Structures are given as structure tokens and as C-alpha cells.
Amino acid sequence: MSPRRTIAITASASFLAPLNSTMIAVALPNVRDDFGIGVGPLTLLISVYLVAVAVSQPVSGRLGDSFGHRRMILAGLVVLFASSLGAAVAWNFWVLVIFRAFQGIAAAMVMPNGTAYLRRRLNAGTLGRSMGYNGAAVSAGAAVGPVVGGLLLSVVGWRAMFLVNVPAAAIIALFVLTLPADHDIGASRPRIDFLSLASLGAAFAGLVILGNAPRLDNPALVVGACLVFPAAIAVYLALFRRRGSGAVDLRLFTRADYASSAITTALSNLVMYTALVSIPIYLDEVRNVSVAVIGLILFSLSVSTVVMSPFSGVLADSRGPRQPAVAGATGILLSALGLALCIGRFAPWAVAVPLAGIGVGMGLMGAAQQSAAIRAWGIEVAGSASGTLSMMRYVGSVAGAALIAGLVGAHPNVGEIRLLALALVACAVANLAAAAMFGVRDKTAAA
């Protein structure tokens, strides 16, 4: 099978995960009206998906290393088919939340295994290009999600957002079946440490609750999250130190390129996600900008990421990951500074320029991060490496939500949004410092 066809099929499967992550956002008010629930419970439709994806990815990648990445992609599409059908006919809100969690698990089964499959099947010399095209598909899914969701919502209703996954998952699964199997080079059978997995889930859940603190009318829950989050991390570290293994293999971070990739993935996504969530709040509540204009402004970030992702792959293959990573991190830093300068000083549409700059930086860094990380280790652990790296993206997103909760009050003002933008500048500085560490390879790093 040609490399282009292989990339197209795996990218199509990966496209569905971010599509389902962002598509639901436009339907939240309608879901709330149909089920008669408050804003606090409603946010579970977003947060339960994020936690399920984040926690499941390292495990699903490890399972792919053992049983074959193509098999895991197919299994993920089957779970997406079933969970989407269940969500479309959900008879109460909590049933919908459960099926939404399974959608997150499905996404976690598809995304890291798609990346690992490309690592195994394609020439190492073109790995950056492969990651670039795959990253463009992921960014495109996130970008068109609200558009597709809005169209389905206006024509059919919110249940159609879930129902559309049923034929999509089935069709893509048929194409995935045409890919060559890869289970012949799997690793040994994995042992899933459920106690460490539970502590990892508790840490993410605590961070998500903190991120949604302003919307939750439950001080006891927020206080509990403040206690659970650090305690869960401490438990996980203690378990890993004692057993030498866990849901996330911390030994992956002992190689410089992988550690740099993971850190920059978390930090760059923190900047991007925080800007993507906070700027609509600023434009709507502080500057009174219409929803249509806000959508166009945010589109500048998404489209620039999609456009730059393949270019990042070409650079990573020809010049190594350090150059596109540093260039992208520099762009994110300059754009974060520009965003802080724009808040409250220029016309509302002016923020589109630094947002587009953040998108360019994200696009430049994406393929470099992925190719460097999975090259740092051998193909026998490509799934585990990819799953853990992908988890770091959600670490950044969830941390960004917590940052917004900590700095922006119930009635946002220019000062709070500007302070948040300055916090993003600090994160961007750390991101650039970590990007500068690309190319510092250990002697034991895999070729």
C-alpha cells in the first residue's frame, strides 16, 4: 500500500476524535434545556471526555504495542460506533455522560495507535511529513467541529451530532481493514496496573474540577479537588517507584528528545487552549462582539495550524526537529506577547493576528514534537510513547482550564484577561526553553 494512502486512512480515523471534542460545544445550551440541568453538571459532557481521553491513551498505546495498532484503531472505531449510537438515543443526562466517556475512550484508542502505526509502517526518513499530515487532520477536526455541530444543530438537532459518527466510523473502519496488519512485531503481553490507572484518573478529575470551579456551586467539591489532585499524583509516583511500572511509563521521559517533546506538547497546548477558551469570553463579555465575528476570529488560529502542520513535517525530516520546534515556540511566545498587548487597547478583531501567530507556532511544533518523541524510542514501544505524548496534550488543556478558573472571575474584566495573557507569556517562555533542548540525544536513544 502506498504511503499516501496509509497516511490518508490513519488521518481520517484521527480526524474523528477532535471533531467530537469540539462539535458538542455549540449544543450545550440545547442539551441543558432538554434535560433541565444546571451549568455545573453540563460541563461534565466536556470534562468527562477530556479525562477519558487523557487517562486512556497511554494504556491504549501499550495495548497496541502488544496486539497491533491496526487492531486497536479498529476497536476504537467500533467503540465510537456503539457509544455514538447510545448517546444519540440517551434517555437521560447521566446516560449521555456515560456514553460520552466511552466516546473519549474510543478517541484514546484511535489517536496514539494511528501515530504508532505510521511509525511502524513508513520510512523513518519521511516520518516528519507523516506526522505533519496527521497533525493537520487533527487540527482540521477541531476547527470544523463547531461548524459541523452548528449545521447539524440548526437542521436536525443535537442528537444528530452523535448519530453522524455511526456511518463515519463504519466507513473509516472498512478502509482501516485494508491496511496491512502490524501485530507480528508486537511487544510482550501488557500488564495493566489498575491502581496506578485509578490514581492517574483521580489526578485528572481533580484538575478538571478545579478548572470548572467558577461554574460549580459546590465549595466542598472544589476543596476536595484541591486535596485529591496533589494526593493522587503522590500516590502514582509512590506506586511507580515501588513497582517500576504504571499506566504511564515514566522511564520514557529519561531520553532528552522525548522529555522535550512531552514538555513542549503540554506547554504549547496550554497556551493554545487557554487562548481559545478565554478570548471568546473577552470578546463576548467585555467587548460585546457578536457570535459570528467571534467564530471568524477563532478560525484564524485553527486554519493557520492546519496550513503549517505539513510544512513542519518537511522541516523535521530535512533539518531535524530542533529548528521547527524552536521556530514554533518563538512564534508562540511573540504571539502571546502580542495578545497581551492587544487586550483592551485595540479593536476587538485585532486579537485575530496573535491568535493566527499561535496557530502558526502550533503547526510548526506539532510534527517536530511527534517525530522526535517516537524516534527517541524503538518501534516496539511506539504505541506507549505515542499514547503518553498525546496524554501530555490533554495535561496542557486541562491545566489551561484550571488557569482560567484561577485568574478570571464570574464577571471578567480587561485586567483579568490581560493578567491571564501575561501568564501565557510565562508559559511560552518555558515552552521555548524546553524546545531548545531538542536534539540533545542520549547515547542509548533508538535510531
Backbone torsions as a table, in degrees:
resi	resn	phi	psi	omega
1	MET	NA	140.1	-177.7
2	SER	-69.0	148.0	178.0
3	PRO	-57.2	-37.5	-179.1
4	ARG	-62.9	-41.7	179.3
5	ARG	-67.0	-40.8	177.9
6	THR	-59.8	-47.2	179.5
7	ILE	-62.8	-42.8	-178.2
8	ALA	-61.7	-40.5	-178.2
9	ILE	-70.2	-47.4	180.0
10	THR	-66.1	-36.4	178.6
11	ALA	-66.7	-35.8	178.0
12	SER	-63.3	-40.8	177.6
13	ALA	-65.8	-43.5	-180.0
14	SER	-65.4	-29.5	-178.8
15	PHE	-58.1	-34.0	-174.4
16	LEU	-69.1	-29.9	-176.2
17	ALA	-65.6	-55.9	178.1
18	PRO	-67.2	-28.6	176.5
19	LEU	-58.6	-45.1	-179.9
20	ASN	-73.5	-23.5	178.3
21	SER	-70.8	-41.1	-174.8
22	THR	-98.9	-22.8	-175.6
23	MET	-62.3	-36.7	-174.6
24	ILE	-69.1	-20.5	-173.1
25	ALA	-57.2	-40.9	-176.2
26	VAL	-72.7	-16.1	-176.0
27	ALA	-96.6	-4.1	-174.9
28	LEU	-56.6	-44.6	178.1
29	PRO	-60.5	-38.0	179.4
30	ASN	-68.3	-39.8	176.6
31	VAL	-63.2	-41.0	179.2
32	ARG	-61.7	-43.3	-179.9
33	ASP	-66.4	-41.3	-177.3
34	ASP	-65.8	-39.0	-176.1
35	PHE	-100.2	-6.9	177.5
36	GLY	62.7	48.6	-177.5
37	ILE	-114.7	167.1	179.3
38	GLY	-85.7	175.0	-178.7
39	VAL	-66.7	-37.9	-179.0
40	GLY	-57.5	-58.2	177.2
41	PRO	-59.6	-33.0	-177.4
42	LEU	-59.7	-35.6	-178.7
43	THR	-65.3	-14.0	177.6
44	LEU	-62.1	-29.2	179.6
45	LEU	-62.3	-28.9	176.5
46	ILE	-87.5	-50.6	-171.6
47	SER	-69.7	-36.5	-178.9
48	VAL	-67.5	-32.1	176.6
49	TYR	-66.7	-46.5	-179.1
50	LEU	-61.7	-44.6	-178.9
51	VAL	-65.8	-43.6	-179.9
52	ALA	-61.1	-43.3	178.7
53	VAL	-64.6	-48.2	-175.1
54	ALA	-61.9	-47.4	-174.7
55	VAL	-73.3	-34.0	-173.5
56	SER	-80.8	-23.0	-172.2
57	GLN	-62.3	-46.5	178.7
58	PRO	-60.9	-37.5	-179.6
59	VAL	-68.9	-44.5	-178.5
60	SER	-66.1	-36.0	175.9
61	GLY	-63.6	-40.2	178.4
62	ARG	-67.0	-38.6	176.3
63	LEU	-63.5	-37.4	177.1
64	GLY	-63.4	-36.9	177.3
65	ASP	-61.0	-31.5	-177.0
66	SER	-90.0	-42.5	-171.6
67	PHE	-107.4	-3.9	-179.5
68	GLY	106.2	132.1	-177.2
69	HIS	-73.2	-32.4	176.7
70	ARG	-63.3	-41.2	178.6
71	ARG	-60.9	-41.0	-178.5
72	MET	-69.4	-36.5	176.2
73	ILE	-62.5	-45.3	178.3
74	LEU	-62.2	-43.1	178.4
75	ALA	-62.2	-39.8	178.1
76	GLY	-63.1	-39.6	178.8
77	LEU	-67.5	-34.8	176.4
78	VAL	-65.7	-43.9	178.0
79	VAL	-64.2	-39.0	177.6
80	LEU	-64.1	-42.7	177.5
81	PHE	-56.5	-51.8	-175.6
82	ALA	-69.4	-44.2	-177.6
83	SER	-68.8	-34.3	177.9
84	SER	-68.8	-40.0	176.8
85	LEU	-63.6	-41.9	177.5
86	GLY	-64.0	-42.3	179.6
87	ALA	-64.8	-35.4	-178.6
88	ALA	-65.6	-27.7	-178.4
89	VAL	-111.1	14.9	-177.5
90	ALA	-55.3	129.8	-175.0
91	TRP	-95.0	-10.5	170.2
92	ASN	-150.6	169.6	-171.7
93	PHE	-64.0	-40.2	-174.5
94	TRP	-71.8	-30.1	172.3
95	VAL	-64.5	-40.4	177.4
96	LEU	-61.2	-41.3	178.9
97	VAL	-62.0	-41.9	179.9
98	ILE	-62.4	-46.3	179.5
99	PHE	-67.6	-31.1	176.1
100	ARG	-64.2	-38.8	176.7
101	ALA	-62.6	-40.8	178.3
102	PHE	-67.8	-30.5	172.8
103	GLN	-61.7	-40.0	177.6
104	GLY	-64.0	-41.3	177.1
105	ILE	-62.1	-40.4	178.4
106	ALA	-61.2	-44.5	178.4
107	ALA	-61.1	-39.2	179.7
108	ALA	-67.1	-27.8	177.9
109	MET	-76.3	-30.4	-174.9
110	VAL	-85.1	-51.3	-167.7
111	MET	-62.7	-56.1	-178.0
112	PRO	-67.0	-31.0	179.9
113	ASN	-74.3	-27.6	172.7
114	GLY	-64.3	-44.9	177.9
115	THR	-63.6	-44.4	-178.7
116	ALA	-66.2	-35.6	178.1
117	TYR	-62.4	-42.8	177.5
118	LEU	-62.3	-38.5	178.8
119	ARG	-60.7	-39.2	-176.7
120	ARG	-78.5	-37.7	-168.6
121	ARG	-93.3	-23.8	-173.2
122	LEU	-104.2	160.7	178.6
123	ASN	-62.4	133.5	-178.4
124	ALA	-60.2	-27.9	-179.3
125	GLY	-69.5	-18.8	178.9
126	THR	-113.4	17.2	-176.6
127	LEU	-63.4	-39.4	179.8
128	GLY	-60.6	-44.0	178.0
129	ARG	-61.0	-41.9	179.4
130	SER	-61.2	-44.8	179.1
131	MET	-66.1	-33.5	179.5
132	GLY	-64.4	-47.0	179.1
133	TYR	-67.3	-39.1	177.9
134	ASN	-64.7	-41.6	177.8
135	GLY	-64.7	-35.7	176.9
136	ALA	-63.2	-38.7	178.6
137	ALA	-65.0	-41.5	178.3
138	VAL	-63.0	-46.0	179.5
139	SER	-64.5	-38.3	178.8
140	ALA	-64.8	-39.2	177.6
141	GLY	-60.7	-43.5	178.3
142	ALA	-66.3	-35.6	-176.8
143	ALA	-71.7	-42.4	-175.4
144	VAL	-87.5	-8.7	-179.6
145	GLY	-52.5	-55.3	179.3
146	PRO	-61.9	-33.0	179.7
147	VAL	-67.2	-49.5	179.0
148	VAL	-62.9	-43.0	179.9
149	GLY	-61.9	-43.2	179.2
150	GLY	-63.2	-39.6	179.2
151	LEU	-65.2	-47.5	179.1
152	LEU	-64.1	-37.8	-179.3
153	LEU	-64.0	-42.2	-176.9
154	SER	-74.2	-28.6	-175.6
155	VAL	-94.2	-43.3	-172.6
156	VAL	-117.3	-47.6	-175.7
157	GLY	133.9	169.6	-172.5
158	TRP	-67.1	-27.8	-179.7
159	ARG	-64.6	-26.0	179.4
160	ALA	-66.4	-23.7	178.1
161	MET	-63.4	-32.3	177.0
162	PHE	-85.1	-38.9	-176.3
163	LEU	-64.9	-30.0	-178.7
164	VAL	-65.1	-22.3	178.4
165	ASN	-70.7	-22.8	-174.5
166	VAL	-63.4	-57.5	177.0
167	PRO	-67.8	-34.5	-179.4
168	ALA	-61.6	-46.7	179.8
169	ALA	-64.1	-39.4	-179.2
170	ALA	-65.5	-44.6	-178.7
171	ILE	-65.7	-45.4	-179.6
172	ILE	-65.0	-37.0	178.3
173	ALA	-60.3	-38.2	177.6
174	LEU	-62.2	-39.3	177.0
175	PHE	-69.6	-38.7	179.0
176	VAL	-61.9	-34.5	178.4
177	LEU	-61.2	-22.4	179.2
178	THR	-81.4	-10.7	178.4
179	LEU	-73.6	145.7	176.2
180	PRO	-62.6	140.8	178.2
181	ALA	-68.0	152.5	-178.6
182	ASP	-129.2	10.3	-175.5
183	HIS	-72.2	-8.5	-177.1
184	ASP	-71.8	-14.1	-179.8
185	ILE	-118.9	30.7	-178.5
186	GLY	-72.7	164.2	177.7
187	ALA	-83.4	-176.1	178.0
188	SER	-67.3	161.3	-178.0
189	ARG	-59.8	131.1	-175.4
190	PRO	-80.1	154.1	171.0
191	ARG	-114.5	117.5	-178.2
192	ILE	-86.8	120.3	178.7
193	ASP	-86.8	97.2	-173.4
194	PHE	-69.6	-27.9	178.6
195	LEU	-68.8	-42.8	177.8
196	SER	-68.9	-33.9	177.2
197	LEU	-64.7	-40.0	178.5
198	ALA	-65.9	-40.1	179.4
199	SER	-68.3	-35.4	176.2
200	LEU	-65.0	-43.9	177.3
201	GLY	-62.2	-39.6	179.2
202	ALA	-64.3	-38.7	178.4
203	ALA	-63.2	-45.9	178.7
204	PHE	-65.5	-41.6	179.7
205	ALA	-62.0	-41.6	177.6
206	GLY	-62.3	-41.3	179.6
207	LEU	-67.4	-38.2	178.0
208	VAL	-64.8	-42.2	178.7
209	ILE	-61.9	-41.1	176.9
210	LEU	-63.4	-37.3	178.7
211	GLY	-67.1	-25.2	179.9
212	ASN	-104.7	13.2	-175.8
213	ALA	-52.8	-43.5	-178.7
214	PRO	-63.0	-23.3	-177.4
215	ARG	-93.7	-7.9	-175.5
216	LEU	-101.1	122.0	177.6
217	ASP	-92.0	57.9	-175.9
218	ASN	-150.7	82.1	-177.7
219	PRO	-57.1	-35.8	-178.9
220	ALA	-63.3	-38.8	178.9
221	LEU	-65.0	-40.7	-179.9
222	VAL	-66.7	-42.7	177.7
223	VAL	-62.5	-41.7	177.8
224	GLY	-60.6	-39.7	178.5
225	ALA	-64.3	-37.9	177.6
226	CYS	-61.0	-31.5	179.8
227	LEU	-85.2	-39.2	-175.3
228	VAL	-69.4	-40.6	-174.6
229	PHE	-56.7	-56.3	179.3
230	PRO	-68.9	-32.5	-179.5
231	ALA	-66.0	-40.4	-179.9
232	ALA	-65.1	-39.8	177.3
233	ILE	-63.5	-43.2	179.5
234	ALA	-62.4	-40.9	178.8
235	VAL	-63.6	-43.9	-179.4
236	TYR	-61.2	-46.7	-179.7
237	LEU	-61.6	-39.4	179.2
238	ALA	-65.9	-41.6	179.0
239	LEU	-64.5	-42.3	-178.6
240	PHE	-66.7	-40.4	-180.0
241	ARG	-64.3	-37.5	-177.7
242	ARG	-76.8	-38.6	-173.7
243	ARG	-99.6	-19.6	-177.9
244	GLY	74.9	12.2	178.8
245	SER	-156.2	166.8	179.0
246	GLY	-177.7	-179.5	179.8
247	ALA	-57.6	-40.5	173.5
248	VAL	-108.0	121.3	-179.4
249	ASP	-80.4	101.9	-177.1
250	LEU	-66.9	-15.5	178.2
251	ARG	-67.0	-20.8	177.0
252	LEU	-58.6	-31.7	-175.3
253	PHE	-79.1	0.3	-179.3
254	THR	-79.4	-10.6	176.4
255	ARG	-101.3	133.8	-168.0
256	ALA	-58.8	-45.4	-178.4
257	ASP	-64.0	-39.0	179.3
258	TYR	-68.0	-44.5	179.7
259	ALA	-61.3	-42.6	178.6
260	SER	-63.0	-42.3	179.0
261	SER	-61.8	-45.0	-177.7
262	ALA	-65.7	-44.8	-178.7
263	ILE	-65.2	-45.3	-179.4
264	THR	-69.0	-32.0	176.1
265	THR	-62.0	-45.0	179.2
266	ALA	-66.1	-46.9	-175.2
267	LEU	-70.1	-42.4	-179.6
268	SER	-66.5	-38.6	177.1
269	ASN	-71.0	-29.7	173.7
270	LEU	-60.8	-46.8	-180.0
271	VAL	-63.8	-48.0	-176.9
272	MET	-63.7	-48.8	-176.3
273	TYR	-65.5	-41.8	-179.6
274	THR	-63.7	-41.9	177.0
275	ALA	-64.9	-41.1	-177.4
276	LEU	-64.6	-31.9	-178.8
277	VAL	-89.7	-39.5	-172.8
278	SER	-80.9	-33.2	-178.3
279	ILE	-63.9	-40.7	173.5
280	PRO	-60.1	-35.4	176.6
281	ILE	-63.0	-45.3	178.5
282	TYR	-61.9	-47.3	-176.7
283	LEU	-67.4	-37.2	-177.2
284	ASP	-78.6	-52.9	-169.9
285	GLU	-88.9	-24.0	-178.9
286	VAL	-102.4	-40.8	-175.0
287	ARG	-106.3	-2.9	176.8
288	ASN	55.2	45.5	179.1
289	VAL	-87.6	144.4	-178.5
290	SER	-68.9	158.2	-179.2
291	VAL	-61.7	-39.3	-179.1
292	ALA	-62.0	-43.9	-179.9
293	VAL	-67.6	-39.7	177.8
294	ILE	-59.5	-42.8	179.0
295	GLY	-60.4	-41.2	179.1
296	LEU	-66.9	-39.8	179.7
297	ILE	-63.8	-44.6	179.9
298	LEU	-67.3	-29.0	-179.4
299	PHE	-62.5	-26.4	179.2
300	SER	-61.2	-34.7	179.0
301	LEU	-70.4	-47.3	-175.5
302	SER	-66.2	-46.3	-175.0
303	VAL	-67.8	-34.5	179.0
304	SER	-68.2	-33.5	176.5
305	THR	-65.7	-45.0	-179.6
306	VAL	-61.0	-43.6	-176.6
307	VAL	-66.7	-38.8	-173.4
308	MET	-84.3	-20.5	-175.3
309	SER	-57.5	-48.6	178.5
310	PRO	-62.4	-35.4	178.4
311	PHE	-63.1	-37.0	176.6
312	SER	-61.0	-40.2	179.2
313	GLY	-63.8	-40.5	178.0
314	VAL	-62.0	-45.3	178.9
315	LEU	-63.4	-42.2	-179.1
316	ALA	-62.6	-37.3	179.2
317	ASP	-72.5	-38.9	-173.0
318	SER	-87.1	-32.7	-173.9
319	ARG	-125.3	2.2	-178.4
320	GLY	90.2	166.5	-173.5
321	PRO	-75.7	-21.3	-172.3
322	ARG	-64.0	-44.0	-175.3
323	GLN	-63.4	-52.7	177.9
324	PRO	-65.9	-31.2	179.2
325	ALA	-66.9	-46.3	179.5
326	VAL	-67.2	-41.2	178.3
327	ALA	-61.8	-44.1	179.1
328	GLY	-65.5	-42.7	179.5
329	ALA	-64.8	-37.1	176.1
330	THR	-63.4	-43.1	177.7
331	GLY	-62.0	-40.1	178.5
332	ILE	-64.8	-41.1	179.1
333	LEU	-63.7	-48.7	-179.8
334	LEU	-62.9	-36.6	-179.9
335	SER	-71.2	-36.8	176.3
336	ALA	-64.1	-39.9	175.3
337	LEU	-62.7	-43.3	177.9
338	GLY	-61.7	-37.8	178.8
339	LEU	-64.4	-43.4	178.3
340	ALA	-62.3	-35.9	178.8
341	LEU	-72.5	-31.4	-176.8
342	CYS	-75.9	-30.9	-174.1
343	ILE	-59.5	115.9	175.2
344	GLY	77.1	0.2	-175.4
345	ARG	-112.7	-27.6	-176.8
346	PHE	-124.7	177.9	177.7
347	ALA	-58.1	148.7	-176.4
348	PRO	-54.4	-38.0	-176.7
349	TRP	-67.3	-14.0	-177.5
350	ALA	-62.9	-25.0	-179.5
351	VAL	-67.5	-14.5	178.0
352	ALA	-62.0	-31.1	-178.1
353	VAL	-67.1	-54.8	177.5
354	PRO	-66.1	-29.6	176.3
355	LEU	-63.6	-42.9	176.3
356	ALA	-62.2	-36.6	177.3
357	GLY	-63.9	-39.6	175.7
358	ILE	-62.5	-41.1	177.8
359	GLY	-62.0	-41.5	177.2
360	VAL	-61.2	-45.5	179.3
361	GLY	-62.3	-41.8	178.0
362	MET	-63.1	-42.3	179.2
363	GLY	-63.2	-40.9	179.7
364	LEU	-66.4	-35.8	-175.5
365	MET	-81.4	-30.2	-168.0
366	GLY	-54.8	-58.9	-177.3
367	ALA	-65.2	-36.5	178.8
368	ALA	-62.3	-42.9	178.9
369	GLN	-62.3	-48.6	-176.0
370	GLN	-68.0	-45.7	-177.3
371	SER	-67.0	-39.6	179.3
372	ALA	-65.1	-40.4	-176.9
373	ALA	-66.4	-46.8	-175.4
374	ILE	-81.8	-15.9	171.0
375	ARG	-77.7	-23.2	-177.2
376	ALA	-66.1	-22.9	-179.9
377	TRP	-126.3	162.3	-177.7
378	GLY	-70.9	165.9	-176.8
379	ILE	-67.5	-18.3	-178.5
380	GLU	-69.4	-18.7	176.8
381	VAL	-121.5	25.3	-177.9
382	ALA	-60.5	-37.7	-179.7
383	GLY	-67.6	-44.7	178.6
384	SER	-62.3	-43.4	179.1
385	ALA	-64.2	-43.4	-179.3
386	SER	-67.9	-41.5	-179.7
387	GLY	-64.0	-42.6	179.3
388	THR	-68.3	-39.6	177.3
389	LEU	-62.9	-43.3	179.4
390	SER	-64.7	-34.5	175.8
391	MET	-60.1	-36.8	-178.3
392	MET	-63.0	-28.0	175.7
393	ARG	-61.2	-40.5	-179.1
394	TYR	-77.7	-27.3	171.7
395	VAL	-57.6	-45.5	178.8
396	GLY	-64.6	-42.7	-178.5
397	SER	-64.7	-45.9	-179.2
398	VAL	-67.8	-38.6	176.3
399	ALA	-63.8	-36.2	176.8
400	GLY	-62.6	-41.4	177.2
401	ALA	-62.0	-40.1	177.5
402	ALA	-65.4	-36.6	178.4
403	LEU	-64.3	-42.2	177.3
404	ILE	-61.8	-44.0	-179.8
405	ALA	-61.4	-36.0	-177.7
406	GLY	-76.9	-27.0	-173.4
407	LEU	-109.8	-18.9	-176.8
408	VAL	-113.9	124.4	-177.2
409	GLY	-83.8	-173.6	-178.8
410	ALA	-66.3	-27.5	178.5
411	HIS	-123.3	86.0	-172.6
412	PRO	-61.0	147.3	174.5
413	ASN	-133.2	173.7	-176.5
414	VAL	-59.5	-40.9	-177.9
415	GLY	-61.3	-42.3	-179.3
416	GLU	-67.6	-42.3	-179.7
417	ILE	-67.0	-38.0	178.4
418	ARG	-66.7	-40.1	176.7
419	LEU	-62.0	-39.7	177.1
420	LEU	-62.9	-42.1	178.3
421	ALA	-62.6	-38.0	177.5
422	LEU	-66.4	-35.4	175.1
423	ALA	-63.5	-36.0	177.2
424	LEU	-67.0	-33.1	175.9
425	VAL	-61.4	-43.9	178.7
426	ALA	-61.8	-41.6	177.4
427	CYS	-64.9	-37.0	179.7
428	ALA	-67.6	-34.5	175.8
429	VAL	-63.1	-45.6	178.1
430	ALA	-63.1	-37.3	178.5
431	ASN	-62.8	-42.7	178.6
432	LEU	-65.1	-40.3	178.7
433	ALA	-62.5	-40.9	178.5
434	ALA	-69.0	-36.6	178.9
435	ALA	-64.1	-32.1	179.9
436	ALA	-66.6	-14.1	-179.3
437	MET	-86.2	-5.9	176.4
438	PHE	-61.1	142.4	178.2
439	GLY	92.5	-8.7	175.5
440	VAL	-86.2	90.4	-170.5
441	ARG	-95.8	143.9	173.2
442	ASP	-76.6	153.0	178.6
443	LYS	-62.7	-25.2	-177.3
444	THR	-93.4	1.9	-177.7
445	ALA	-62.0	145.0	-179.4
446	ALA	-71.6	147.5	178.0
447	ALA	-72.4	NA	NA
